[in-house]
Amino acid sequence: MSASTSNLLKSSLISLAATFVSLAAGFVSSIIAARLLGPAGSRKVAYALWVATSAAVLADMGLPQTMLRNAGSLSGDGDTWMALVHTALRSFLVSASMIGAAILLFAAIIYAHSDAEHAWFWLITGILFLSYAFYAFSTAVARSRSRFAQTARTTVLGGAMQVPLVFVGAWLMGPAGALIGYVARYLPQALKLRDYIDSGTKYTRTTLTPEMLRYGRYMWFSDLIEILVLSRIEFLFLGVFLSPTSIGYFATGLGLAGLIEQVMLQISPALIVNFTAAHAKNDQQSLDAAYGRVIRMVALIMLPISLGGAAVMPELLPLIFGNAFEPAIPAAATLLAFVWLAGMSVIPWSMIGASGRSAVLLRVQITSGLSTILLLTILVPLFGLEGAALARAAIVTLTFMLLCRMAWKYVKVAVPVVALAKAMLAAILCAGAAGLCIYGLDGLPALASAILAGAIAYALAIRFLHLITPEDARIFMDTTGGKLSSGLRRFANRLLDFLASG
């Protein structure tokens, strides 16, 4: 097993462990918001989160992406990486302060018009923006320095604070109170930024090289298109053509799908850091091996969750969010069935970004953004909520295909098509078994039996389609075996022996 593969797997597993905690906290928070606030209140929370994250992307000017790719490569240059962070932070502080002041001024204007409730909502939204913006910058620096364990700890701490504060805030203060929990989620890592700044470090404008600035600028434009167009623009079309309540329905389905997508988004920094190191060594063989193995392994994880989740959606969504959200079931099932493509897109995206070709990523984003607007304009008036979901499904498919094509063209890494097709077949069998239980039973027994039947069908499909090799099993156990208890290690060995022996 190569050192690069081991490092990549270790970094990814640490990020995954923290991601599951974060996703669990976010999932529980969304349930709390839906139960206590209803579709209208959960819509306001979703809208505030979108505003805060969009404003953060607008303020960062691509600097977090620049830190992620470049700060780690300066480890042998004394305090050079701190000088880079210090220089970038000065520019970041200016833009973040301007946007934060604009949000707070807007809250003050609303308060002056005797609408204290909405003023308070926007005040907390402004604080949420600052918390998230500094969290994103701090996280990028930490991960570039391979401090994945540190970001994992702060993620767990933030998630532990998020759930109770969302509950108490939503109960006592409504949507504005719920946002306080999200502010707390990002504070632990945001406050860690002080550890990466040395007040005695010298800095100059030339610390950020023209190549870094160009890379950051293109990544910034790509992120703006992602957050302003590709992530939540459906809210605008649904609000115009349907009703505000439909936004709450769509946000619920998008939240479930986003749980899966966020897993890959959290792994992407580890991918970029390790792919960048392989690029720096001109190690094409390591790039090919890592790219193919990551795609195979991620597909094996994401496909059954995506397709199986779509199959059980008629029982899952009402059970979690209540019967008031039943109109969201078809759209939520469609979003979940295609979200694996959105998650898989992170892999070629990271490979292209690690190679420094941010202009290529920008072109893909522009194509996807324009296509999104066109499809939503056509499909939402025709099919309503389901039309928005179909548009997103088409766009994530297009984006994945474009990114894979660009990764082959510029980095010469290819998608293992046969392995991906086999994984798709196995996931379809899993979803079929789960779907039979859902349509044959009702309620919680249907959901429990569907999960069990889907898991059994998927395990058998993996074995007989030879989707896991003995080498895959060995790499996993060599990397994680020492971190597992003896009981878990024996179970993992037996399970991998069964799956890899087909």
C-alpha positions in Angstrom: 0.0 0.0 0.0 1.5 3.4 -1.0 2.0 6.1 1.6 -0.2 8.5 -0.4 -3.1 6.0 -0.4 -2.7 5.4 3.3 -2.6 9.2 4.1 -5.6 9.8 1.8 -7.6 7.1 3.5 -6.7 8.2 7.0 -7.5 11.9 6.3 -10.8 10.9 4.7 -11.8 8.6 7.6 -11.1 11.3 10.1 -13.2 13.8 8.1 -15.9 11.2 7.7 -16.1 10.5 11.4 -16.6 14.2 12.1 -18.9 14.6 9.2 -21.3 11.9 10.5 -21.5 13.8 13.8 -22.1 17.1 12.0 -24.7 15.6 9.7 -26.5 14.0 12.6 -26.6 17.3 14.4 -27.8 19.1 11.3 -30.4 16.4 10.6 -31.8 16.5 14.1 -31.8 20.3 13.9 -33.8 20.3 10.7 -36.3 17.9 12.3 -36.6 20.2 15.3 -37.2 23.2 13.1 -39.8 21.3 11.0 -41.6 20.0 14.1 -41.6 23.2 16.1 -41.8 25.8 13.3 -43.8 24.0 10.5 -43.1 24.5 6.8 -43.2 28.3 7.0 -40.8 28.5 9.9 -38.4 25.9 8.4 -38.5 27.9 5.2 -37.2 31.0 7.1 -34.4 29.1 8.7 -33.4 27.6 5.3 -33.5 31.0 3.8 -31.3 32.5 6.5 -28.8 29.7 6.2 -28.6 30.3 2.4 -28.1 34.1 2.9 -25.4 33.6 5.5 -23.4 31.0 3.4 -23.9 33.0 0.2 -22.6 36.2 1.9 -19.6 34.2 3.3 -18.7 33.0 -0.2 -19.0 36.6 -1.5 -16.7 37.8 1.3 -14.0 35.1 1.1 -12.8 36.1 -2.5 -11.5 32.5 -3.0 -9.0 32.9 -0.1 -10.0 29.7 1.8 -9.5 27.6 -1.4 -6.2 29.3 -1.9 -5.1 28.5 1.6 -6.3 24.9 1.2 -4.2 24.3 -1.8 -1.1 26.3 -0.9 -0.5 26.7 2.8 0.3 23.0 3.3 3.0 23.0 0.6 5.0 25.6 2.5 5.7 23.3 5.5 9.5 23.4 4.9 9.8 27.2 4.7 9.8 28.2 8.3 7.1 30.8 9.0 6.2 31.2 5.3 2.9 29.6 5.6 1.9 31.8 8.6 2.9 34.8 6.5 0.6 33.5 3.7 -2.3 33.1 6.2 -1.7 36.5 7.7 -1.6 38.3 4.4 -4.8 36.5 3.2 -6.6 37.2 6.5 -6.0 40.9 6.2 -7.9 41.0 2.8 -10.5 38.6 4.2 -11.2 40.9 7.2 -11.9 43.9 5.0 -14.5 42.2 2.8 -16.1 40.3 5.7 -16.4 43.5 7.7 -18.1 45.3 4.8 -20.6 42.6 4.2 -21.3 42.0 7.9 -21.9 45.8 8.3 -24.3 45.8 5.4 -26.4 43.0 6.9 -26.4 44.7 10.3 -27.4 48.0 8.7 -30.3 46.2 7.0 -31.4 44.9 10.4 -31.2 48.4 11.9 -33.4 49.8 9.0 -36.0 47.1 9.6 -36.0 47.9 13.3 -36.4 51.6 12.6 -39.6 50.7 10.7 -41.0 49.1 14.0 -40.5 45.5 12.9 -38.5 44.3 15.9 -39.1 40.5 15.2 -37.7 40.7 11.7 -34.8 43.0 12.8 -33.8 40.4 15.4 -34.0 37.7 12.7 -31.6 39.6 10.4 -29.3 40.5 13.3 -28.7 36.8 14.1 -28.4 36.1 10.4 -25.5 38.6 10.3 -23.9 37.0 13.3 -24.3 33.6 11.6 -22.6 35.0 8.5 -19.6 36.1 10.5 -19.4 32.7 12.4 -19.6 30.7 9.2 -17.2 32.9 7.2 -14.4 32.7 9.8 -15.1 28.9 10.2 -14.6 28.3 6.5 -11.3 30.3 6.5 -10.0 28.6 9.6 -11.0 25.1 8.4 -9.2 25.6 5.1 -6.0 26.6 6.9 -6.2 23.7 9.3 -6.9 21.1 6.7 -4.1 22.4 4.5 -1.8 21.7 7.4 -3.2 18.2 7.7 -4.9 19.0 11.1 -7.8 16.9 10.3 -8.0 15.6 13.9 -8.3 19.1 15.2 -11.1 20.0 12.8 -12.9 16.8 13.7 -12.8 17.7 17.4 -14.2 21.2 16.8 -16.9 19.7 14.5 -18.0 17.3 17.2 -18.0 20.1 19.8 -20.0 22.4 17.5 -22.5 19.7 16.7 -23.0 18.9 20.4 -23.9 22.6 21.0 -26.0 23.0 17.9 -28.9 20.6 18.7 -29.9 21.8 22.2 -29.5 25.4 21.2 -31.7 25.0 18.1 -34.3 23.3 20.2 -34.4 25.9 23.0 -34.1 28.8 20.5 -36.9 27.6 18.2 -39.1 26.9 21.2 -38.6 30.2 22.9 -37.9 32.6 19.9 -39.0 30.9 16.7 -36.9 31.0 13.5 -34.5 33.6 14.8 -33.8 31.6 18.0 -33.2 28.4 16.0 -30.4 30.2 14.1 -28.5 30.7 17.4 -27.8 26.9 17.3 -26.2 27.2 13.9 -24.0 30.1 15.1 -22.7 27.9 17.9 -22.0 25.1 15.4 -19.3 27.1 13.6 -17.8 29.0 16.5 -15.3 26.3 17.9 -13.3 26.1 14.6 -13.7 29.8 13.9 -12.0 30.7 17.2 -9.1 28.4 16.3 -8.0 30.9 13.7 -6.0 32.6 16.4 -3.7 29.6 16.5 -2.7 30.1 12.9 -1.7 33.7 13.3 1.7 34.9 14.6 1.6 38.6 15.4 5.3 38.7 14.8 5.2 37.2 11.3 6.2 39.5 8.5 3.8 39.8 5.6 3.8 41.5 2.3 1.4 41.8 -0.6 3.8 39.6 -2.6 3.3 36.7 -0.2 0.2 35.9 -2.3 1.7 35.1 -5.7 0.0 36.0 -9.0 -0.6 32.3 -9.6 -2.3 32.0 -6.1 -4.4 35.0 -6.7 -5.5 33.7 -10.2 -6.4 30.3 -8.7 -8.3 31.9 -5.9 -10.2 34.3 -8.2 -11.4 31.5 -10.5 -12.4 29.3 -7.5 -14.2 32.3 -6.1 -16.3 32.7 -9.2 -17.0 29.0 -9.3 -18.1 29.1 -5.6 -20.4 32.1 -6.3 -22.1 30.3 -9.1 -22.4 27.2 -6.9 -24.0 29.0 -3.9 -26.0 31.6 -5.8 -27.3 29.5 -8.7 -26.7 25.8 -8.3 -27.4 25.3 -4.6 -30.7 27.1 -3.8 -31.9 29.0 -6.8 -34.9 26.7 -6.8 -36.2 28.7 -3.9 -36.6 31.8 -6.1 -38.5 30.0 -8.9 -40.7 28.1 -6.4 -41.5 31.4 -4.6 -42.4 33.1 -7.9 -44.4 30.3 -9.6 -45.8 28.5 -6.5 -46.0 29.6 -2.9 -43.6 30.2 0.1 -44.8 26.9 1.6 -43.4 25.0 -1.4 -40.0 26.4 -0.5 -40.3 24.7 2.9 -41.3 21.4 1.2 -38.3 21.6 -1.2 -35.9 22.6 1.5 -36.9 19.5 3.4 -36.2 17.2 0.5 -33.0 19.1 -0.3 -31.9 18.7 3.3 -32.2 15.0 3.2 -30.3 14.8 0.0 -27.8 17.3 1.3 -26.9 14.9 4.1 -25.4 12.5 1.6 -23.7 15.3 -0.5 -22.2 16.8 2.6 -20.3 13.6 3.3 -18.3 14.1 0.0 -17.9 17.8 0.5 -16.3 17.2 3.8 -13.9 14.6 2.2 -12.9 17.0 -0.6 -10.3 18.9 1.4 -8.4 15.6 2.1 -8.7 14.8 -1.6 -7.3 18.2 -2.7 -4.4 18.1 -0.2 -3.4 14.5 -1.3 -4.0 15.0 -5.0 -1.9 18.3 -4.8 1.0 16.4 -3.3 0.9 13.8 -6.1 0.7 16.5 -8.7 3.8 18.2 -7.2 5.7 14.9 -7.5 4.5 14.4 -11.1 3.3 10.9 -9.9 0.8 10.0 -12.5 0.6 6.4 -11.4 -0.4 7.4 -7.9 -3.0 9.8 -9.3 -4.5 7.1 -11.5 -4.6 4.6 -8.6 -6.0 7.0 -6.1 -8.6 8.4 -8.5 -9.9 5.0 -9.5 -10.0 3.6 -6.0 -11.7 6.7 -4.5 -14.4 6.6 -7.2 -15.1 2.9 -6.7 -15.2 3.1 -2.9 -17.3 6.2 -2.8 -19.8 4.8 -5.3 -20.1 1.7 -3.1 -21.1 3.9 -0.2 -23.2 6.5 -1.8 -25.2 4.6 -4.4 -27.2 2.3 -2.0 -27.9 5.2 0.3 -29.0 7.4 -2.6 -31.2 4.9 -4.4 -32.3 3.0 -1.3 -33.2 6.2 0.4 -35.3 7.2 -2.6 -37.1 3.9 -2.4 -38.1 4.3 1.3 -39.0 8.0 1.0 -42.8 7.4 1.2 -42.4 6.1 4.7 -39.3 7.9 5.8 -40.2 11.6 5.2 -43.6 11.6 7.0 -42.1 9.6 9.9 -39.4 12.2 10.4 -41.0 15.5 9.6 -44.7 14.8 10.0 -47.7 14.3 7.7 -47.7 18.0 6.9 -44.7 17.3 4.6 -46.3 14.6 2.5 -46.5 16.8 -0.6 -42.7 16.9 -0.6 -42.3 13.1 -1.0 -42.0 12.9 -4.9 -39.6 15.7 -5.1 -37.6 14.4 -2.1 -37.3 10.9 -3.7 -36.1 12.4 -7.0 -33.5 14.5 -5.2 -32.2 11.6 -3.2 -32.1 9.2 -6.2 -29.7 11.5 -8.0 -27.7 13.0 -5.2 -25.0 10.4 -5.5 -23.9 12.1 -8.7 -23.6 15.4 -6.9 -21.4 13.7 -4.3 -19.3 11.9 -6.9 -18.7 15.1 -8.7 -16.4 16.2 -5.8 -13.8 13.6 -6.9 -13.1 14.9 -10.4 -13.6 18.5 -9.1 -10.9 17.9 -6.5 -8.5 16.3 -9.0 -8.9 19.3 -11.4 -8.6 21.8 -8.6 -5.5 20.1 -7.2 -3.9 20.5 -10.7 -4.4 24.2 -10.5 -6.8 24.4 -13.4 -9.4 26.5 -11.6 -10.4 28.2 -14.9 -11.7 24.8 -16.1 -13.8 24.5 -13.1 -15.2 27.9 -13.7 -16.2 27.0 -17.2 -18.0 23.9 -16.0 -19.8 26.0 -13.3 -20.9 28.6 -15.8 -22.3 25.9 -18.1 -24.2 24.2 -15.2 -25.5 27.6 -13.9 -26.9 28.7 -17.2 -28.5 25.2 -17.8 -30.0 25.3 -14.3 -31.8 28.6 -15.0 -33.0 27.4 -18.3 -34.4 24.1 -17.0 -36.1 25.7 -14.0 -37.7 28.3 -16.2 -39.3 25.5 -18.2 -40.0 22.7 -15.7 -41.2 24.6 -12.6 -44.2 26.2 -14.3 -45.0 22.8 -15.9 -44.5 20.4 -13.0 -44.2 22.6 -9.9 -42.2 21.1 -7.0 -41.4 18.0 -8.9 -40.2 20.1 -11.8 -37.6 21.8 -9.6 -36.4 18.3 -8.5 -36.1 17.1 -12.1 -34.1 20.1 -13.1 -31.7 19.5 -10.3 -31.4 15.8 -11.2 -30.5 16.8 -14.8 -28.0 19.4 -13.7 -26.1 17.1 -11.3 -25.9 14.5 -14.1 -24.6 17.1 -16.6 -22.0 18.5 -14.1 -20.7 15.0 -13.2 -20.2 14.1 -16.9 -18.5 17.5 -17.7 -16.1 17.2 -14.7 -15.2 13.6 -15.6 -14.5 14.7 -19.2 -12.3 17.6 -18.0 -10.4 15.4 -15.6 -9.5 13.0 -18.4 -8.6 15.8 -20.8 -6.4 17.8 -18.5 -5.1 15.3 -15.9 -5.4 12.1 -17.8 -7.4 10.2 -15.1 -10.3 8.0 -16.2 -13.5 6.9 -14.5 -13.6 3.1 -13.9 -16.8 2.7 -16.0 -17.2 -1.1 -15.5 -16.8 -0.9 -11.8 -19.2 2.1 -11.6 -21.8 0.2 -13.7 -21.6 -2.9 -11.4 -22.0 -0.7 -8.3 -25.1 0.9 -9.9 -26.6 -2.6 -10.6 -25.9 -3.6 -7.0 -27.6 -0.4 -5.7 -30.6 -1.0 -7.9 -31.0 -4.4 -6.5 -30.7 -2.9 -3.0 -33.4 -0.3 -3.8 -35.6 -2.9 -5.4 -35.6 -5.1 -2.2 -36.3 -2.1 0.0 -39.1 -0.9 -2.3 -40.9 -4.2 -2.1 -41.0 -4.0 1.7 -42.2 -0.4 1.5 -45.1 -1.2 -0.8 -46.0 -4.4 1.0 -46.1 -3.0 4.6 -46.9 0.2 6.4 -45.3 2.4 9.0 -42.2 1.7 11.0 -42.2 -2.1 10.3 -42.1 -1.3 6.6 -39.1 1.0 7.1 -37.2 -1.4 9.3 -37.8 -4.4 7.0 -36.8 -2.3 4.0 -33.5 -1.3 5.5 -32.7 -4.9 6.4 -33.8 -6.4 3.1 -31.8 -3.7 1.2 -28.7 -4.3 3.2 -28.8 -8.1 2.6 -29.5 -7.7 -1.1 -26.6 -5.2 -1.4 -24.1 -7.4 0.5 -24.9 -10.3 -1.7 -24.6 -8.2 -4.9 -21.2 -6.9 -3.7 -20.0 -10.4 -3.2 -21.2 -11.9 -6.5 -20.3 -8.9 -8.6 -16.8 -8.8 -7.2 -17.1 -5.1 -6.2 -14.5 -5.3 -3.4 -11.1 -6.8 -4.0 -8.9 -8.5 -1.3 -6.5 -5.5 -1.8 -9.3 -3.0 -0.9 -10.0 -5.0 2.2 -6.3 -5.1 3.2 -5.8 -1.4 2.7 -8.9 -0.6 4.8 -7.8 -2.9 7.6 -4.2 -1.8 7.6 -5.3 1.8 7.9 -8.1 1.4 10.5 -7.5 -1.9 12.2 -5.4 -0.5 15.0 -8.1 2.1 15.8 -10.9 -0.5 16.3 -11.7 -2.5 19.3 -10.9 -6.2 19.1 -14.6 -7.0 18.7 -15.1 -4.5 15.9 -11.9 -5.6 14.2 -13.0 -9.2 14.1 -16.4 -8.2 12.8 -14.9 -6.0 10.1 -12.5 -8.7 9.1 -15.2 -11.3 8.7 -17.5 -8.9 6.8 -14.7 -7.9 4.4 -13.7 -11.5 4.0 -17.2 -12.4 3.0 -17.6 -9.4 0.7 -14.2 -9.7 -1.0 -14.3 -13.5 -1.5 -16.9 -13.6 -4.3 
